[in-house]
Amino acid sequence: MRITIGSFILQQLAALKVDRIYGVPGDYNLALLELIEHNPEIEFIGNCNELNASYAADGYARLKGAGALITTYGVGDLAALSGIAGAYAESAAVVCIAGTPPLHAMKSHALVHHTLADGNFDNVMNCFKQFTVAQALITPENAALEIPRVIACAWQQKKPVYLQLPCDICDVEIEVAAPGDSPSLPRSDPSYLKLATEALLKRLQQAKQPLILVDQMVDRYQLQKLVIALAAKFAIPITNMPTAKCVIPENTLGWQGGYSGNLSRPALFELMAQSDCILSFGVRLVDSTTGYFSQQIPAQAVVDIEPYALKLDNTSYPAVTAAELLQTLLEEPMPATRSSLAPLPDPVRKLAVPGENPLDQAYFWQRMNRFIQADDVLVVENGTSGAAIGGMRMPDGVTVVNQPIWGSIGYTLPALLGTLMAAPLRRHLLFIGDGSFQLTAQELSTLLRCEQRPIIFLINNQGYTIERYILGESSSYNDIASWDYAKLPAVLGPLAQAFCAVVETGQQLEMALEQASRQDRLAFIEVKLPMMDTPPAMKEFCDRCNSFNFGLHNPRRSA
């Protein structure tokens, strides 16, 4: 069939059910944007800058499976690059499409704007090669093959990819195969799958204290039901890394809580240390998720299960997909039963009773623990919010969107725009600190312009509290400008009439929550909390970060 290159790109995105593309218009991408303008199946969402667009595409991809953004060459590309790197670190399938100078200009090394004026058109591509799993400069000759190849890589590897589309070939017609379904995931080699299943089944039957440990991979490849079924069939307790918070519903029989080294529940820490068979699903042991490498995981017990491979007892099994491995195990005859799995007892919760006392972190998060509902989407900034949410027991169906590995502050506000559009029927709550908010605050205007209706909690504790605990409690570099945050929605979206409130006491918080729950519009609640008040887990994390980062010449020691 004949189709233009621009339409072919949109067709390939539609196969992934991508119906929003984020970005900023620029002269090199206008031809593609004009095509989108007249396409009823896909909508362009203009952001305030390209970094925010990359964060929004990442948030969209977390809930929809894949996301996309459009940049303009050079200035737009590099502005988005940190967000693309974050999508790589956090395994989000984001397709970045860059409108470039005309193909003839690139081939002749013309000195054009948005470049270094040296005729070099390789430098930007070289940057993106470091942070994406596939890239291509599209030409009329390669478009039919390269566009589906690159987009399929994003889908299969759950990582970002990069396409350069010269502005003079968007409407060039090419011959392509008839449109098909979305890219499929690779299948297992039957013989390797059989060998892997037999080896793993034997290992499970021999295990006396098996344990399942899951990471982001289980969410990105939609393996939750299979993993839970495996745990139930073989009576294996299950836990998750902080990067996989709520990937396993926290009322699942056998769930042991989250694992983060010796910051975990003592019983779980011991269970992990004594296990003789740990089914490890895509686990990455990062400083920020292991209590600064405090994990005790017996290396000889680890069975490493990756999306397309298994490693067991120093033997590697390539071409074995995790989904097919799990499905095959579930079809095996029932093993000798171990003791049945029990639910983790509900934690004792202190009731947050509203009053006129000033708010503190403990009270606020106690109240949030009751405010959060089943099926909510929680977008959580690193810092006090992340520490508090990480320690809560969540209702079934809750999705937590955060960035604990890349850790780019300001990520969550634009990411919220993406999550809202990916799952418009769910309630979305954002918890963001004042320091993080100041990095990407302008995207609040896009949320208002697009008539989105999240509940935003702005935690105002006067600066970078997490950094103050790491180093420089009273140092000026951890200070930020004082903003009148609750008035910003009226400035950035005067026609939207958002619900805004500033709360300093439990009673004020209660009234704001009641109003926010009844409003059919964006709710913005500024929560004023003491500067050095933070959840205990955050203090311990910051102490470890300080010791790890600064060593023998630690400024805190010499103070």
VMD Tcl script that draws the C-alpha trace (Angstrom):
set ca {
  {0.00 0.00 0.00}
  {1.07 3.61 -0.59}
  {1.27 6.00 2.35}
  {3.20 9.14 3.24}
  {6.11 8.82 5.64}
  {4.44 11.06 8.22}
  {1.20 9.08 8.08}
  {3.15 5.84 8.36}
  {4.75 7.03 11.62}
  {1.32 7.90 13.02}
  {-0.05 4.55 11.89}
  {2.72 2.72 13.70}
  {2.05 4.71 16.89}
  {-1.67 4.01 16.63}
  {-0.87 0.29 16.57}
  {0.54 0.81 20.08}
  {-2.67 2.62 21.07}
  {-0.83 5.93 21.40}
  {-3.45 8.67 20.94}
  {-1.51 11.62 22.43}
  {1.84 13.03 21.35}
  {3.55 15.59 23.56}
  {6.00 18.24 22.49}
  {6.77 21.79 21.41}
  {6.33 23.14 17.87}
  {9.40 24.22 15.94}
  {9.99 24.94 12.29}
  {11.52 21.54 11.55}
  {8.59 19.54 12.96}
  {5.68 21.64 11.67}
  {4.94 19.38 8.69}
  {4.32 16.44 11.02}
  {2.33 18.60 13.44}
  {0.14 19.81 10.59}
  {-0.55 16.19 9.71}
  {-1.52 15.46 13.32}
  {-3.74 18.56 13.35}
  {-6.00 16.91 10.79}
  {-5.82 13.36 12.14}
  {-8.86 12.48 14.30}
  {-7.14 9.50 15.94}
  {-4.21 11.28 17.53}
  {-3.87 14.60 19.36}
  {-0.86 16.84 19.84}
  {-0.48 18.16 23.39}
  {1.70 21.26 23.40}
  {3.94 21.50 26.46}
  {5.78 24.45 27.93}
  {9.17 22.94 27.05}
  {10.64 19.74 25.67}
  {11.86 18.42 29.03}
  {8.32 18.57 30.34}
  {7.09 16.89 27.15}
  {9.48 13.99 27.68}
  {8.26 13.61 31.27}
  {4.63 13.66 30.09}
  {5.34 11.01 27.45}
  {7.04 8.91 30.12}
  {4.04 9.20 32.47}
  {1.69 8.31 29.61}
  {3.81 5.28 28.72}
  {3.76 3.98 32.31}
  {-0.03 3.48 32.14}
  {-0.63 3.01 28.39}
  {2.37 0.85 27.51}
  {4.03 3.34 25.15}
  {4.24 7.11 24.71}
  {5.57 9.61 22.19}
  {6.90 13.13 21.92}
  {7.92 15.46 19.13}
  {10.91 17.77 19.30}
  {12.67 20.05 16.89}
  {16.25 19.33 15.95}
  {19.10 20.29 18.27}
  {17.63 22.72 20.76}
  {14.51 20.66 21.32}
  {16.29 17.31 21.25}
  {18.85 18.20 23.88}
  {16.25 19.89 26.08}
  {14.35 16.59 26.16}
  {17.37 14.36 26.64}
  {17.29 14.12 30.44}
  {13.69 12.94 30.26}
  {14.64 10.36 27.64}
  {17.47 9.12 29.84}
  {15.01 8.85 32.72}
  {12.67 6.78 30.56}
  {15.60 4.48 29.79}
  {16.54 4.11 33.48}
  {12.93 3.51 34.51}
  {11.97 1.30 31.52}
  {9.34 3.43 29.79}
  {8.72 2.85 26.07}
  {8.91 6.40 24.71}
  {9.21 7.19 20.98}
  {11.01 10.50 20.45}
  {10.45 11.94 16.96}
  {12.67 14.86 16.00}
  {11.89 17.10 13.07}
  {15.23 17.82 11.43}
  {16.48 20.22 8.76}
  {15.68 19.17 5.18}
  {17.40 16.00 4.04}
  {19.24 17.84 1.28}
  {20.66 20.25 3.88}
  {21.86 17.40 6.07}
  {23.48 15.61 3.14}
  {25.27 18.77 2.01}
  {26.33 19.69 5.56}
  {24.65 23.08 5.27}
  {25.17 25.61 8.05}
  {21.64 25.97 9.40}
  {20.05 27.19 12.61}
  {19.54 24.92 15.64}
  {22.92 23.37 14.88}
  {26.48 24.27 15.86}
  {26.91 25.87 12.41}
  {29.72 23.46 11.59}
  {27.90 21.18 9.16}
  {27.91 18.30 11.66}
  {24.61 16.41 11.81}
  {25.95 13.40 13.71}
  {26.40 14.98 17.13}
  {22.75 14.98 18.23}
  {22.25 11.42 16.99}
  {25.36 10.38 18.91}
  {23.88 11.86 22.08}
  {20.67 9.90 21.69}
  {22.54 6.67 20.97}
  {23.65 6.72 24.60}
  {20.08 6.83 25.98}
  {17.91 4.89 23.52}
  {17.83 1.29 22.31}
  {17.26 2.10 18.63}
  {17.69 5.14 16.39}
  {17.32 6.06 12.74}
  {17.56 9.01 10.37}
  {14.55 8.43 8.15}
  {14.98 8.66 4.39}
  {12.55 7.76 1.59}
  {14.69 4.69 0.93}
  {14.71 3.27 4.46}
  {11.43 4.54 5.93}
  {9.35 1.42 5.27}
  {11.82 -0.73 7.21}
  {13.34 1.60 9.77}
  {10.19 3.16 11.23}
  {8.58 -0.15 12.27}
  {11.95 -1.57 13.33}
  {12.72 1.30 15.70}
  {9.20 1.51 17.15}
  {9.12 -2.27 17.64}
  {12.34 -2.02 19.66}
  {10.65 0.39 22.07}
  {7.73 -2.02 22.51}
  {9.85 -5.13 22.91}
  {12.52 -3.69 25.20}
  {10.36 -1.15 27.10}
  {12.94 1.55 26.51}
  {12.98 4.85 24.56}
  {13.88 5.10 20.86}
  {14.72 8.02 18.57}
  {13.62 8.86 15.02}
  {14.85 11.81 12.99}
  {12.34 12.96 10.35}
  {13.68 15.53 7.86}
  {11.08 18.23 7.38}
  {11.02 17.94 3.58}
  {10.04 14.24 3.40}
  {7.04 14.06 5.73}
  {4.64 13.97 2.76}
  {6.74 11.68 0.55}
  {4.80 8.55 -0.42}
  {6.39 5.15 0.12}
  {5.32 1.56 -0.41}
  {4.68 -0.39 2.82}
  {3.06 -3.64 3.85}
  {-0.60 -3.56 4.76}
  {-1.19 -2.26 8.29}
  {-1.06 -4.94 10.93}
  {-1.33 -5.37 14.67}
  {0.98 -3.83 17.21}
  {4.55 -5.16 17.31}
  {4.65 -8.60 18.87}
  {7.04 -9.69 21.58}
  {9.63 -12.33 20.64}
  {8.67 -15.96 21.25}
  {10.75 -18.55 23.05}
  {12.80 -21.20 21.33}
  {10.78 -24.36 22.18}
  {13.78 -26.50 23.06}
  {15.35 -23.85 25.29}
  {11.98 -23.20 26.92}
  {11.60 -26.91 27.71}
  {15.09 -27.11 29.22}
  {14.58 -23.93 31.24}
  {11.21 -25.09 32.57}
  {12.60 -28.46 33.63}
  {15.59 -26.88 35.39}
  {13.49 -24.28 37.18}
  {10.82 -26.78 38.20}
  {13.49 -29.06 39.68}
  {14.98 -26.12 41.55}
  {11.59 -25.13 42.97}
  {10.84 -28.69 44.08}
  {14.17 -28.85 45.93}
  {13.81 -25.43 47.56}
  {12.98 -25.28 51.24}
  {12.63 -21.49 51.56}
  {11.84 -20.04 48.13}
  {10.99 -16.39 47.62}
  {9.84 -14.24 44.67}
  {11.39 -10.77 44.27}
  {9.91 -8.52 41.57}
  {11.07 -5.27 40.02}
  {9.72 -2.90 37.32}
  {9.95 -5.59 34.67}
  {6.84 -7.36 36.00}
  {4.79 -4.21 35.44}
  {6.28 -3.22 32.09}
  {5.71 -6.68 30.59}
  {2.32 -7.14 32.32}
  {3.38 -10.27 34.20}
  {1.52 -9.53 37.45}
  {-1.20 -12.18 37.09}
  {1.27 -14.86 36.06}
  {3.65 -14.08 38.94}
  {0.82 -14.09 41.49}
  {-0.51 -17.37 40.07}
  {2.96 -18.92 40.30}
  {3.32 -17.77 43.91}
  {-0.05 -19.29 44.77}
  {0.55 -22.60 42.99}
  {3.96 -23.23 44.56}
  {3.16 -21.45 47.87}
  {6.06 -19.01 47.46}
  {6.11 -15.76 49.48}
  {6.48 -12.66 47.33}
  {8.07 -9.25 47.77}
  {8.96 -6.28 45.58}
  {11.67 -3.70 45.19}
  {10.70 -0.05 45.90}
  {10.77 0.50 42.13}
  {7.86 -1.95 41.87}
  {5.66 -0.46 44.60}
  {2.07 -1.74 44.15}
  {2.98 -3.87 41.12}
  {1.89 -6.78 43.31}
  {-1.38 -5.83 45.08}
  {-0.49 -5.45 48.72}
  {-3.36 -7.63 49.94}
  {-2.07 -10.59 47.90}
  {-1.72 -13.79 49.94}
  {1.95 -14.28 50.73}
  {3.02 -10.69 50.05}
  {5.72 -9.84 52.56}
  {5.98 -6.07 52.14}
  {8.54 -4.16 50.11}
  {12.21 -5.12 50.14}
  {14.86 -2.41 50.53}
  {17.79 -4.08 52.24}
  {17.93 -3.74 56.00}
  {15.33 -0.97 55.84}
  {12.77 -3.73 55.16}
  {10.64 -5.41 57.79}
  {13.06 -7.44 59.97}
  {11.16 -10.66 59.23}
  {11.43 -10.06 55.48}
  {15.11 -9.14 55.72}
  {15.78 -12.47 57.45}
  {13.58 -14.38 55.01}
  {15.58 -12.99 52.09}
  {18.93 -13.66 53.75}
  {18.02 -17.30 54.47}
  {16.25 -18.13 51.20}
  {17.70 -20.95 49.12}
  {15.81 -20.06 45.93}
  {15.02 -16.46 44.97}
  {13.08 -15.97 41.74}
  {14.42 -12.55 40.77}
  {12.33 -10.82 38.10}
  {14.46 -8.15 36.42}
  {15.88 -6.98 39.74}
  {18.44 -4.16 39.76}
  {20.17 -3.54 43.10}
  {20.55 0.25 43.10}
  {21.78 2.36 46.03}
  {18.49 4.24 46.32}
  {16.38 1.06 46.47}
  {18.53 -1.14 48.72}
  {19.17 1.14 51.68}
  {22.57 1.90 50.15}
  {23.52 -1.67 49.30}
  {22.41 -3.14 52.62}
  {20.72 -6.10 50.94}
  {21.55 -9.62 52.07}
  {20.66 -11.75 49.04}
  {22.54 -15.07 48.78}
  {24.08 -15.06 45.30}
  {23.84 -18.85 44.97}
  {20.09 -18.67 45.63}
  {19.28 -16.20 42.86}
  {17.41 -17.38 39.77}
  {17.70 -14.45 37.36}
  {14.58 -14.14 35.20}
  {14.80 -11.43 32.53}
  {12.26 -10.61 29.80}
  {13.91 -12.92 27.27}
  {16.38 -15.07 29.22}
  {16.88 -17.17 32.34}
  {20.05 -17.75 34.34}
  {20.01 -20.62 36.81}
  {22.95 -22.28 38.62}
  {25.50 -20.61 36.32}
  {23.68 -21.87 33.25}
  {22.14 -19.36 30.84}
  {19.01 -20.10 28.85}
  {18.65 -17.57 26.01}
  {15.54 -17.15 23.88}
  {13.24 -17.91 26.82}
  {10.56 -15.29 27.43}
  {9.45 -14.72 30.99}
  {5.77 -14.86 30.09}
  {6.04 -18.25 28.36}
  {8.27 -19.62 31.12}
  {5.70 -18.70 33.75}
  {2.80 -20.03 31.69}
  {4.61 -23.34 31.15}
  {5.37 -23.68 34.86}
  {1.73 -23.07 35.68}
  {0.73 -25.92 33.38}
  {2.96 -28.40 35.21}
  {1.37 -30.87 37.66}
  {0.90 -29.58 41.18}
  {4.00 -30.12 43.37}
  {3.96 -31.39 46.92}
  {2.29 -28.58 48.80}
  {4.08 -26.35 51.22}
  {2.24 -24.54 53.98}
  {-0.39 -22.24 52.47}
  {0.29 -18.55 52.09}
  {-1.18 -16.12 54.58}
  {-1.94 -12.43 54.21}
  {0.40 -9.91 55.78}
  {-1.38 -8.46 58.81}
  {-2.66 -4.95 58.34}
  {-0.46 -2.39 60.06}
  {-1.79 -0.63 63.12}
  {-2.81 2.81 61.88}
  {-3.02 5.82 64.10}
  {-6.19 7.74 63.36}
  {-5.56 11.30 62.18}
  {-8.01 13.36 64.21}
  {-8.43 16.88 62.80}
  {-7.73 19.80 65.07}
  {-6.18 23.25 65.16}
  {-2.61 22.13 65.83}
  {-0.07 22.85 63.10}
  {0.32 20.05 60.56}
  {3.36 17.82 60.58}
  {4.51 15.02 58.27}
  {3.26 12.24 60.56}
  {-0.28 13.61 60.72}
  {-0.46 14.47 57.04}
  {0.54 11.00 55.83}
  {-1.69 9.28 58.38}
  {-4.58 11.20 56.87}
  {-3.45 10.46 53.31}
  {-3.37 6.77 54.11}
  {-7.15 6.92 54.57}
  {-7.72 9.37 51.69}
  {-6.09 7.13 49.08}
  {-8.63 4.81 47.47}
  {-8.54 1.59 45.45}
  {-7.56 2.16 41.79}
  {-6.04 5.60 42.43}
  {-3.00 6.69 40.42}
  {-0.39 8.18 42.75}
  {2.31 10.30 41.12}
  {5.00 10.68 43.75}
  {8.06 12.92 43.79}
  {11.32 11.74 45.30}
  {11.91 13.07 48.82}
  {9.51 13.15 51.73}
  {6.56 12.13 49.52}
  {8.35 9.10 48.12}
  {9.54 7.99 51.56}
  {6.07 8.29 53.05}
  {4.18 6.57 50.22}
  {6.80 3.82 50.10}
  {6.02 2.91 53.69}
  {2.23 2.80 53.32}
  {0.05 -0.26 52.76}
  {-2.00 0.50 49.66}
  {-5.49 -0.63 48.59}
  {-5.82 -2.94 45.60}
  {-5.52 -1.42 42.16}
  {-3.38 1.55 43.16}
  {-0.68 2.51 40.66}
  {2.41 4.36 41.87}
  {4.32 6.43 39.31}
  {7.70 7.66 40.50}
  {11.32 7.88 39.39}
  {13.46 6.38 42.17}
  {16.41 5.43 39.95}
  {16.89 8.44 37.66}
  {15.61 10.70 40.42}
  {15.04 13.88 38.40}
  {13.18 16.32 40.60}
  {10.28 18.04 38.88}
  {9.49 14.88 36.88}
  {6.11 14.27 38.45}
  {4.10 17.36 37.50}
  {4.51 16.87 33.71}
  {4.30 13.08 34.18}
  {0.90 13.66 35.78}
  {-0.29 15.18 32.49}
  {0.65 11.91 30.80}
  {-0.94 9.61 33.38}
  {-4.19 11.59 33.32}
  {-4.52 11.23 29.57}
  {-3.53 7.57 29.59}
  {-6.14 6.65 32.23}
  {-8.80 9.38 32.21}
  {-11.37 7.41 34.23}
  {-9.16 6.96 37.30}
  {-8.51 9.42 40.14}
  {-5.00 10.89 40.02}
  {-3.19 12.31 43.05}
  {0.12 14.17 42.83}
  {2.42 14.61 45.82}
  {5.20 17.07 44.99}
  {7.60 19.14 47.06}
  {8.01 22.88 46.66}
  {11.59 22.54 45.38}
  {10.59 19.99 42.76}
  {7.54 22.01 41.75}
  {9.62 25.09 40.97}
  {11.53 23.16 38.28}
  {8.50 22.38 36.10}
  {5.72 24.55 37.55}
  {4.74 26.02 34.20}
  {3.24 22.66 33.13}
  {0.41 23.39 35.54}
  {-0.85 25.68 32.80}
  {-1.08 22.75 30.37}
  {-3.04 20.70 32.90}
  {-5.49 23.57 33.27}
  {-5.68 24.28 29.53}
  {-6.45 20.62 28.85}
  {-9.14 20.63 31.55}
  {-7.53 17.87 33.59}
  {-8.85 17.26 37.11}
  {-6.19 15.80 39.39}
  {-5.77 16.53 43.09}
  {-2.37 18.12 43.61}
  {-0.73 18.24 47.04}
  {2.11 20.78 47.11}
  {4.30 19.97 50.12}
  {5.70 23.33 51.16}
  {8.58 22.77 53.56}
  {10.65 25.73 52.45}
  {13.26 24.24 50.19}
  {15.23 21.07 49.59}
  {14.62 19.15 52.80}
  {16.11 15.91 51.49}
  {19.33 17.75 50.62}
  {19.31 19.52 53.98}
  {19.37 16.13 55.68}
  {22.15 14.88 53.40}
  {24.30 17.98 53.85}
  {23.86 21.68 54.54}
  {20.87 21.89 56.86}
  {21.24 25.66 57.17}
  {23.22 26.31 53.98}
  {21.85 28.81 51.51}
  {22.19 26.47 48.52}
  {19.25 24.44 49.86}
  {16.99 27.49 49.99}
  {14.48 28.40 47.28}
  {12.38 31.45 46.57}
  {9.14 31.76 48.51}
  {6.13 31.47 46.16}
  {2.45 32.00 46.80}
  {1.78 28.55 45.36}
  {-1.98 28.35 45.78}
  {-2.44 31.48 43.65}
  {-0.57 30.04 40.67}
  {-3.55 28.17 39.16}
  {-5.43 31.47 38.85}
  {-2.43 33.01 37.07}
  {-1.63 30.05 34.81}
  {-5.23 29.10 34.00}
  {-7.59 31.97 34.78}
  {-10.47 30.42 32.83}
  {-10.21 27.02 34.53}
  {-11.35 28.14 37.99}
  {-9.35 25.52 39.88}
  {-10.12 24.76 43.51}
  {-7.20 26.06 45.58}
  {-6.49 25.94 49.29}
  {-3.65 26.54 51.74}
  {-3.71 24.28 54.78}
  {-1.69 24.51 57.98}
  {-3.85 22.56 60.45}
  {-5.64 19.24 60.52}
  {-9.01 20.94 60.42}
  {-8.07 23.01 57.38}
  {-6.79 19.87 55.65}
  {-10.04 18.07 56.35}
  {-12.10 20.86 54.83}
  {-9.83 21.00 51.77}
  {-10.07 17.24 51.23}
  {-13.83 17.36 51.42}
  {-13.99 20.20 48.90}
  {-11.45 18.59 46.56}
  {-13.38 15.32 46.55}
  {-16.59 17.09 45.50}
  {-15.07 19.26 42.77}
  {-15.12 18.40 39.08}
  {-12.04 20.49 38.41}
  {-8.36 20.59 39.23}
  {-7.71 20.82 42.98}
  {-4.50 22.41 44.22}
  {-3.80 22.08 47.95}
  {-0.71 23.73 49.38}
  {0.27 21.89 52.56}
  {2.55 23.88 54.86}
  {4.87 21.67 56.90}
  {7.92 22.39 59.08}
  {11.22 22.71 57.19}
  {13.10 19.84 58.87}
  {10.14 17.55 59.44}
  {10.35 14.36 57.39}
  {9.37 10.68 57.62}
  {11.88 8.62 59.66}
  {12.77 6.49 56.62}
  {13.88 9.63 54.81}
  {16.22 10.63 57.64}
  {17.85 7.21 57.66}
  {18.21 7.22 53.87}
  {19.83 10.67 53.92}
  {22.30 9.62 56.63}
  {23.37 6.68 54.49}
  {23.62 8.86 51.41}
  {25.85 11.27 53.32}
  {28.17 8.50 54.48}
  {28.32 6.90 51.03}
  {28.93 10.15 49.12}
  {31.45 12.00 51.25}
  {33.58 9.34 52.93}
  {36.54 10.29 55.11}
  {36.35 13.99 54.29}
  {32.69 14.22 55.16}
  {31.93 17.89 55.87}
  {29.32 16.86 58.44}
  {31.98 15.02 60.48}
  {34.33 17.96 60.51}
  {31.60 20.44 61.45}
}
mol new
graphics top color blue
foreach p $ca { graphics top sphere $p radius 0.5 }
foreach p [lrange $ca 0 end-1] q [lrange $ca 1 end] { graphics top cylinder $p $q radius 0.2 }
display resetview
